[in-house]
Amino acid sequence: MIAMQDAAYGYGSEPLLSGLTLELAPGSFYFLTGPSGAGKTTFLKLCYAELLPTSGRVSLLGQDAGSIGRDEVADLRARIGVVHQDCQFLDHLPTEENISLPLTVTGRATPAHQNDLAELVAWVGLSARARALPPELSGGERQRAALARAVIMDPEIILADEPTGNVDWEMSLRLLQLLVELNRMGKTVLIATHDLALIRAAKSQVQARVLRIKDGNVAIAGADL
């Protein structure tokens, strides 16, 4: 699904990440951890071609990220759902319309999708808030809306950047459960987080592996979390 071969990325003369060689298999569940500023968000951006490696190779869903055109990138991103850390919405649109926005902008919205949208909104527990505007939502509601928007196109891969960073523990577990359910449906899931308690909680529900960023490299962490 996602493969890197000696990939590197840097914002200046020194690379932030280097020597990235790994493969995330279909249907796998991974956490990505490391201290603030270590490069977790940069790593995720390499995983959906928002950034291209400055050296080495990144392959996404069988395609070399460095050689695909603009239209192919758009198609690729339809197969990769991203839950961004900042959860940006269009504040003048109701929540359900924000969730369905990827269908609208790609011309895939049809009347038949309304039932699917209603089911998805219910799945994330937002049926009662479907017509609320984004500024009226709590932090947890915004995160669940962001997750719903990320999966509205039925992607094969879900990337989540600190999805529980601004919510309480109860809501963190709720969001984790939704991501576990997606994985059980066959989706590949990668969650960037600094919350080791969340990782421990996940290990009782899913066969999760942990990638740790240290000194610019990414490696499988041990079992001592």
Steps between C-alpha positions, in 0.01 A plus 500: 500500500772744607866419441814707549848420378782705654272805487594833657347842542642825632397863521856631490850373453451228766232235439222476758441136406743268324561134427128421499462141386175327592177357366148527640301197392132505399270476803774583751465734799792721599571776747769757429654655809788725593566834672354827375692625198636156417325492163173310554293739287770508232501120490122496453525758221742270319234228535243693296728689261453840660880491516737310272825352630811704436680172439408134489162364397146497637243269344129556572250233398747364249591835344826691532397825670772692319381412150122537512320795342250743649192301396654179630576672833132597528394141434759375749376731774146374447636162614678646804289665770678754720387629840695821542610629838337842453157378375419783258135536392290746302326679784198609292406143408321254733706213635350237270579714195859542620524123535369443145719774349750256340210343306375843396831639373578182304155490342412169663209622714170341396161463670594137569786622718258664745423172673870417518571845643229460764645161600850643522387796711319258731807274517710784641217597738414835342142448378369756748765749389475445125359849432719679754765736368864410573552785754218347705674165535710388794858384448395134505217562256737678262742207512222251426381719212857512367520120514167466318618740229823301462312176434208632290680391180554147638882522494732204538735679739417725799770738626423688823724776636460531879123434479463494879732791579224744603239273657453331837579137572145374452480660156849372417378145559191565287713624211736205543205259484384654173848460351518140622165431335633642174801270524273201556324598177834450322635856503868568561526742794795718606459730801761757599482561874707585805244333731656174618192421712292498182744256339479270800119514488504406132713191554209325675277555195719468193837365389665840488867558432684813602738703286727730698684801359838555660793701366332534161442129451183293527516151648268243653481566874545229759231359725588724797229762443 
